[in-house]
Amino acid sequence: MSSLKAAIVFASLNSVNLGYDVGTSSGLQVLLREESKFNLDDNKMEMYLALLNFASLLGCVIQPLVSSRYGRLKVFVLSSLLFISGVITQVLAGGYGALIAGRVMLGVGVGVGLSIDPVYISECSPKESRGTKVTWSEVSINFGITIGYGVSYLFSSTPSGFRYLLLFGTVGPCLIVLAVCMGWVVESPRWLIMKGRVQEAREVVEGLVGEGEVDGVILKTFATYLAGRKLDVYGRRPMLLCSLLLMFLGLILLTASLSTTSLTALALTGISTYYVGFSVGVGPVCWLYASEIYPTRYRPLFMSLCTAANRITGTAVAGTVTTAEGIAGAAAYYGAMAGVTAASFAGVWRYVVETKGVELEDMRKVFSEGMGDGDKKGTARILDDFGEVEVEGLESIEMEVVESSGMSEKGMKGRMGRAIDKVKGKTKRKKGKKYGRLGDEDESEDKDEYEEGGKLENRTQGIDEDDLDDI
């Protein structure tokens, strides 16, 4: 197994834990109600289940603080420790209070782990296959859900089965993550560069160049995997649009089946179409897109905000669907969801910019040149706050990297220069690639400018340019 594949597989174990929790939720409801010491009525059970999402918001706040200061791997360690602590607390719980405390720990672990997975994978993957690699996180969620269903059935008749249900699928993967992070998996090369540890980043880059693949397990998982393979072929934007069309069609079929007499076949077709549509685009692309468009310095923070929005929205939908269906009827509810999907299609068509094959450091150019109607707004404005330094062999190190230490630009350049190999004395500046709104690359004429003894010296001797371009 290549270094890159190993890093991505083990990073995705955090997502397996989240999927496992989703898959075991229904089984936990049944098994926990059988425990008289918890005395769970409907209100207590709803609070127990909902606390995971609420607590994950705290994890989203913690993640960027730890990630930016201590590195991406430390976040995996923190997430695993929280998972293990939460599970053990629930297994040993003698009352409802301890059960809730363990659930909160587990939720914080979910928030921390889920928001770092796409960031780490995105920063370690070659640009040609970044879409494929980041979708491993989504595949892992689906794989965890499948395992959760199976384990729930396995322990459905076991006395105190909830203890085994919690222990079986969570502690094992977490211990593997802890073991791996203690020396087998590399730190993100972009985080190392941001901290001025360029020699280490160079060694990481040399070990990460490789490729990987993953097989699906169920229909939804297979569709997600297929999407991952095609994201770097067709691009993010086309896959999103096709995904939303399939989701819209699935919701229309489901609405039609509920509007008349019960049409089970039509309803199943609609649900299956919706799931496949979600998995080939919206599911994986949203995590991928969010993990690649933000500057390295702020990527963990914005990824946490995206994860928080995801958890808040999921909680809101799950908490209102029963009430909404009771007021308006199931057909009207899913018809309204079809309308939301259509609005999403229009938003993607209008504002989403293609990022296939684009270096993470070039994202500012993409958004400033091709955002929707051409105006710099939203993400483009954020990205445009950062300048960039382009050096031969280490192209497009954005100034947000230089500024991350709080030092002056001149001082940080000197610090980074001393961290790299011997000075050559020349700087080669290149005019970067231009990217259109639909992801087309226009090769600009190279404008080489050589400066003898300038302020910015070429200190990248010994760094293989092809390897750096691959990341």
N, C-alpha and C positions, 0 to 999 in steps of 0.2 A: 504494500500500500504506500503510495507517494505521501510526502509530507503534507501537501495541500489536501489530498483526500482525507488523510487522518485528521487534520485540523478541522475540516468541515463536518466530518462524521461526528466527532466528539462534541463540537459546538452545538450540533443539532439535537443532542440529547436533552438539552434544556427544553426544547420544543416537544420532545417525546413526553416529558413530564406533564406539560400543559395538556396535551392531547389525552394522556392517560386520565387526568383528573376529569376532563369532559366526559370520557367514556365510562367512568365509574360513578358519575353523579347519580344516575337513576338507581344503581345497585346500592349505593350508600344510603339513599333515602329509605329503602326497604329495610336494610340491615340495621341502621341506627334506630329506627322506630321499634325494633325488637328489643333494644336495650332499655330496660325499665329505669335504670339509674339516671338516664338522660331526660326522661319524661318529655319527649319531643312532641309538641302539637304542631299544627300547620304553620303558625307564626314563627316558632322557634326554628323549624326546618327551613323556612324561606330565608330567615336571617343567616342561618348557617351556610346555605348555598350561595347567597348573594355576597357574603363577606369576602369571598375569594376575589371577586372583581373589584370591590371597593379597596381592599388591601393592596391589590396589584398597582393601584394608582400611587401609593406610597413607594412601592418598588421602582416605579417609573421616575420618581423624584430622586431616589438614592442613586440609581444607576449612573447618570452622567457625572455625578460628583466623584464616585469611585473610579469610573472608567477614565476620565480625563486626567486624574491625578496619579493613579496607581497602575493604570493599564487595563486592557481588555480582559486578560486572563484572570486578574483578581476579581473581576465581576462574576466570572463563571464559578470561582471558588465560593464567593459570597452567596450566590444563588443556590448552589448545592448545599451549603451549610444551613441555609434557611429552609430548604426543602426537607432535609433530614430532621432538623429541629421541630418543624411543624408536624411531620408525620409521627415522630416519637411522642411528642406531647399529646397528640390525639389518641394514639394507641394506648398510652398509660393514663388517659383522662379518667378521673373518678366522678366527674360531674359535667354539667353543661358549660360552666365557665372555662374549664380547662380545654374542653373540646373547641370552644370558640377561639381561645388563645392560640391553639395549634392551627386552626383554620386561617387566622390572620397571618401567622408566620409563613404558612404555605402560600398565601396570596401575595405577600411581599416578595417571596422567592420567584413566583410566576412573573411579577412585574419586572423584577431585575433581569431575569434570564431571557424573557421573551423580547425585550427591547434591545438586548446586546447581540443576540444571535445574528440578525441580518447585518448589523454594523460590522462585526468581526469578519463574517464571511465575505462581505463586499470588499473590505479593505485588503483581504488576503488573496482575492481571486483575480486571474488575468482578465483584462477587459473583454477579450473575445468570448469568454464563457461565464462572465459574471452573472448573467441572468439565470443560467442553468444552476450554478452553484448556490445562489441565494434561495432558490426555490426548494432546496433540500430542507430548509427550516419548515416550510409549509408541508412538505411531504412527511416530515417527522411528526408534525401535529396529527395528521391523519393516521399515521402508523400507530401513534400512541392511543388515539381513539379506538382503533380496532383492537388493540391489546386490552384496553379498558373494558370493552364489551365482553371479550372472552373471559377475562379474569372475574368479572362480575357474575357471569353465569357459573363459573367454576366454584365460587364460594357462596352461591346463593342459598345453599342449605346447610352451611357450616355454622355451628354455634360461635357467636362473637366473630362472625365472618368479616365484619368491617375492619378488624385489626389486620387480618391477612390481606384484605383488599388494598389497604393503604400501604402496607409494607412491601407487597409483592412487586409493584411496578415503579416505585419511587426511589427507595433507598439504593437499590442496585445501580441504576444509571448514575445517580449522584455520586456514589463512591468511585465509579469509573471516571467521571469528570474530574473529581478531586485528584485521583492518581495521575491522570493524564496531564493535568495542569501543573503538576509538581515537577515537570521536566520533559515531557514528551511532545508537547504542543508549543509552537512558537508564538511569540507576541506579534501583534499587528505591526507590519513594517511601517505603515503610515504613522502610527502612534510613536514608534521609535524615532522616526525622523522629526516629528513634532517636538520631541524631547531632546533633539540634538544628538541622539545616539545613532549616527549614520552608519558607523562600521557594523554594528549589530543589524541594522536594517538591511545592509548589503548582503550579509550572510543569510538572513531570512529570505530575501528575494531569491538568492541562488538555490535555496532548498525548496521553494514553493512552486517553481515553474513545473507544471504538470497538468493532468486532466483527470476528471472523475465522472462517474455516472451512478445512477441509483434506479432500482426497479420499483414499480408500484405494487401495492398490496390489494387494494380494492378499487372499485370504479373511480371514486373521487380521488384517491391517491394516484392512480394511474393517469388520470387526466391532469393532475397537478404536475406529475413528472413529465408528461408529454409537453405541457406548457413550458416547463423549464428548458427542455431541449429546443423548443421553437422560439423562445424569447430572444435568443441570440441569432436566430435566422430571420424571423419576420419583424422583430422589434417589439418594444413594450406597447407602443400606441396601437398598432393593429390588433394585438392580442387582447388588449383592454376593450377595444370597440367590439370585436367578435364576441368576447365574453359577455358584455352587457347586452348584446343582441340575443344571445342564447338565454340569458337570465330573464330578459323581457318576455321572450317566447314562452319559457317555462311558466312564468307567473300568469300569463294570459291563458295558457292551457289549464292551469290549476284553478283560475278564476272561473273559466267556462265550466269546469267539472263541478264546481260548487254552486253555480248559478241555476242549474237545472236539477234533475234528479241525480242521485249519487252515481257518478261514472268513475268507478275505481281505476279502470285501465287508463283513462284520460288523466286522472289525477296523478297516478304513478308516473306516467310519461312526462307530465309537467314538472313533477318534483325531480325526476332524474335529469331532465334537460337543464333545470335550474342548477343542480349540483355540478353537473359537468361544465356548464357555462361559468360558474363561479370559480371552479378549480383550474380552468385553462387560462384564466386571465386575472380577474379581480383578486382572487385569493393570493396567488404568489406575487403578482406585479405590484400590488400596493406596498408590500414589505420591501420588495426589491427597489422600487422607485424611491421610496423614502430613505433607503439606506445609501443611495448613491448621489442624490442631488445636493446635499448640504456640505458645507466646508468641513474639513477634517476636524478642526478645532471644536466645532459645535455639533458635529454629527451625532454623538451620543445624546446630547440634550434634545435635539429636534426629534430623534428617533424615540426618545422617551415620551415626548409630547404626542407623537403619532400613536404610540402604543396606548397612552392614556385616553386619547380620543376614541380609539378602537374599543377599549374596555368600557368607557362610559356609554358609548352608543350601543354596544352589545347588551349592557345591563338595562338600558332604557327600553330597548326593543323586547328583550325577554320579560321585563317586568310589566309591560303594557299590552302584550299581544292578547292575553285572555280577556282583559277588560275591553279592548278595542273591538275584538270579535263579538263580544257580547252586546256592545252598543250598536255597531254598524253591520254586523254579520260577517262571516268569514269571506264571502265572495267580495264584498266591498273592501275589506281590509287588504286582501291580496291584490285586488285591482288598484288600490292606492299605492301599494308597493311597486306595482308595474309602472305607475306614473313616476315614482321616485327613480326607478331604474332608467326610464326614458330621459329624465332630467340629468341623470349622471352621464348618460351617453352624450348629451349635448355639451355638458361641461368638459368631458374628456376631448371631444372633437374640437372644442374651442381653445382650450388652454393647455392640454398636456403636450409636452415637447418630447420628441424621440431622443433617447439616450443610448441606444444600441451602439456598441463599439466606441464609446466616448470615454476617454480617461477621466477618472474622478476629479483630477485637478483642472480639467477643461470645462467643467459643468457651468462655470460662470459665463463662459463664452456662449454656450448653447442657449442659456436662458436670456442673455442680453441681446442675442441676435435673432431669436426665433420664438419668443414667448407670445402665443396667441396672436393678437393683432399688432404685435411689434412693440408694445409699451413694456417698460421694465416695471413690473408690479409683482407683488407677492414675493415668491421665492427669488425671483430675479433681482429684486431690490436688495434682499439680504445678501445674495451672492455677490452683488456688485460692490459691496462695501469692502471687498478684499482685493488688493492688488496681487501681482504674482511676479516671481523671479524665474526666468527661464535660463537654464544652464545646460550645456551639452552633457548628455549622459544622465542628467537629473532634471529633465524638463518639467516645467510647470510646477515647481514647488511653490504653492501659493503663499502670499505674505501672511495669511492667517496662521501658517506654520511658524513663520519667523516671529510673529507677534505673540505667540502663545505663552512665552515665558514672561511677558511683561517688560522685556528689555527693549531698548531702542532698536530700530532696524539695523543701524550700523553695527551696534554691539552684538546683536544676534548673528549677523552675517559672519563676524569675526569668530564667534563661538562655534558656529557650524563649520567654518573653514578649518579651524584647528582640529575638529573631530574627524575630518576626512584626510585622505592620504596627501602626499607631497604636492606642493603648489606647482602648477604648470606655468602660470603667468599669463595665460590667455583666457579670454571669455568669448564664447561663441553664442550669440543671441539669435534665436530663430523666431521667425514669425509663425505663430501657431496655426493649427488647422482651423478651418471655419466649418461650422456645423449649421445646416439648415433646420427648419422647424420639423421636417419629417425625418431627420437623422442623416441626410445625405452629407458626405464629407467633401469639401472642396479643398483640394490641395493648393495652398497658396504658394506663391513663389518664395523660395527661401531667401531671406535677406540676411546675409552674414555680416556681422560687424565684429571686428576683432579689436580689442582694447588691450594695449600693452601697459601693464602696471596700473590698471584701473582699480577703482574701489572694490569692485566685485571680481574676485579671481576665480579661475576654474580650479576647484579643489576636488574634482570628482575622479581623479585618476584611479584606476583599479576597479571602478564600478562598471559592470557590463551594461551598456546602453540598452541592448535588446531585452535583458532581464528586467530592467526597470520599466521599459515600455510595456512589458507584459502584465504589469500589475496595475 
